[in-house]
Amino acid sequence: MRQHEYIPREYHFVVSEPEQNGSANSTQTDVKLESTATGTKFQFTFEALRPGLFRTTFSSPTHPLPPHPSTSRPTADFADLKPTSQATSSQKTITLGHVTATVDWQDCPRVSLQLAGQEKPIHEDLQFRSYVVDSTGIAHYTRYKRDTLHVGLGEKTAPMNLSNRHFILSATDCFGYDAYRTDPLYKHIPLLINATPEGCVGIFSTSHSRGTYAVGSEIDGLWGHFKVYRQDYGGLEEYLMIGKTLQDVVRIYADLVGYPMLVPRWAFGYIAGGMKYSMLDEPRACDALMDFAGKLKKHDIPCSAFQMSSGYTVAETEPKTRNVFTWNRHRFPDPEGFVAKYHAEGIRIIANVKPYVLANHPEYEKLVTAKALFSDPRTQKSGIARLWSAGGGESGEGGHIDFTSKAGFQWWYEGVKALRTCGIEGIWNDNNEYTIPDDDWECALERDNQVSDQKVGNHVGIWGRALHTELMGKSSHDALVDLEPEVRPFVLTRSATAGTMRYAASSWGGDNVTSWASMKGANSLSLNAGISLLQCYGHDIGGFEGPQPTPELLLRWIQLGIHSPRFAINCFKTDENDNTIGGVIEPWMYPEITPLIRDAIKRRYELIPYLYSLMLESHVTALPPQRWIGWGYESDPEVWTPEVMAGETQYWLGDTLLVGGVYEAGKNTARMYLPSKGSDDEGYFNLNSNTYIPAGKWQDIASNWQDSIPLLARIGGAIVVGKNIQTRSSGDHRFPSTNVVEDDYRAVEIFPPPPDRNSRVYSYTWYEDDGIAAKPEISKFTLEYSCTSTDILVRLRKGRDNKYVPLWKELDIILPAGEERTLVSEALIETCVRKGDSRCRAVWTLPAA
């Protein structure tokens, strides 16, 4: 890699116009500097925007700011805080709430952030080498804190802790990647958070340009330990976010870039898939898919959606390539009729679409003429790239859609509209990493939001390949919304930027491989994805590529996968005899474990109210449903040890469930750490052995592969559950099916302390809505309970502002196995009715208030 570093120095303070007119307030929270060194004048700015949020820029006419930043600059809002500042000729200090920011420009600008009550800054630029020009791009050097936790960057291979590692900031089609070594993967999100027991700092770059991040991986005898963000093109716009905890920083980040989207309730069920089905000519793909639906019914396995791979777009005649927005009429003679039949089975279709056209696509020439594709300045023609065309590893020439062109954006928009009009419920934006071979390819820049007052040119290097991932998401999203504005859209995306997730509701870890290590490493990907606001996220259960999983691995993976926000089984198992079809993973592929897989999937459906409530909470608070086990347990010193910071083997699902896993064949125990909130922590309930375990210790949890993965529940916690079959969202009447029943049952599984222990009042809150509305009315329910040696007292409170009324009219309370105390309604002062048992657990009915 070429290096042409130059560090502008000799900065002077630039006095703003309001200050010249005697107004001091305008500059209390900002700094503007300009280098007076020979050559191009570089400007540096720093400003406080909100409590915990600061913005820096470093730019010049030759290195302009990102022309299409992944988020817009927010207006300053200090709430009820009054910032103060002090300044000298070469330093300014700004205090806002519990944060003091210092900008020093005796040499090159250097920013430091310090939390109140702490002796040292929690964030600091590298002295004499902070903001650096590097050829066409920039570099930003900061101090590196050894032995601390670094997380984020969207999606990076295991372990979760990104410390002491080097990363490429880009996206690629990494089919069959190694969950521990491959880089880059599919996401381009330049967000890095440093978490310590004393506090957390996030740094976010708004550029779509490619780059790298060395997170302590580079060490120099002169410069010491540092982090460096390198950006290939343009100037720097970064946001600094500071808080006491990860949740503080993630919340500030969500305020900046947008909160996770609402997800339709049906998307939390089992999502099936497999490339083979839509690739079949005999039997026809439509018949093979109906046969799949019949087998689901035969084996009593609920299924909510099917990811239909791009085989439906393969041309019927040679060359049999994939042509987006076309239908193979041999495989699908009646697309609308097929989709309607799947709706009748209670299964939605999520259709695969790819943002490129091969030269033999029926509309290729039309798109070239309309300048809907990129331009190659070398040839003065449409840019030509090699693109995946047919079977595994096969390619052909063609071009990517340029979403900054009016023709390209509109063509895509109309194509998605046509699919939705056909009845297809979800759009699967796939192969959208934009692996364009040349930074100099040119964008059309015809849409209003691609107009810039800077002289930036039109080449893809500075605008960024990832920009088109974002705009593809917007085009798909807008088409769905314009057709059904009252219904929340479902766009599934493989690649993503920070801005993409304003349009896409869900994502996944791409084309993983079948192995025990891949299943284990996937946990780390999920945790960093959640921190980066990809919070309806999961993996292809069983592995997308590679050999078929053994019965043990498949069952273990399903047991783990049902405890994640997204649960999907989709694959393309390369077949050496025919690379166009491939093998599939089916729940009934091993008859000896089919009943166990059925039980696991049905448990998934029971958990949907819990998972859905976590999504609603995520949408409002940015709290990831799936979290690192140190989240909320920052005072426990053990969570800051290397083994726990690796984030590979266990995680929180909500506040109640501590999920572990077994990641070796033939092993029946897992070593788990049980984080503690302090001396009064009441510990955990082992859902496998029905025993109590104290917090703050490592514990071996027995877990036979034919029973369950390791699962623990917090004492005092609870889980809202529903029916173990597919239920209809109460607001969605569009696709009636005899396989889908009303969502009129609700229960709460509670985990009280043992009878011989003093009890406090425990409280658990969950949220519900109609499951489909774009602007829902969200209702809140709180279950409170306390215990004596003989009774458990419970009370259900409904939110005062509740407008949505669910179909369930009474609430069951499910006690842990072995719990024999009587349930008493505190509100009605009467004993509840014992309804029966469920899996050796007592079930009581709370009388309707």
Disulfide bonds with the S-S distance in Angstrom:
none
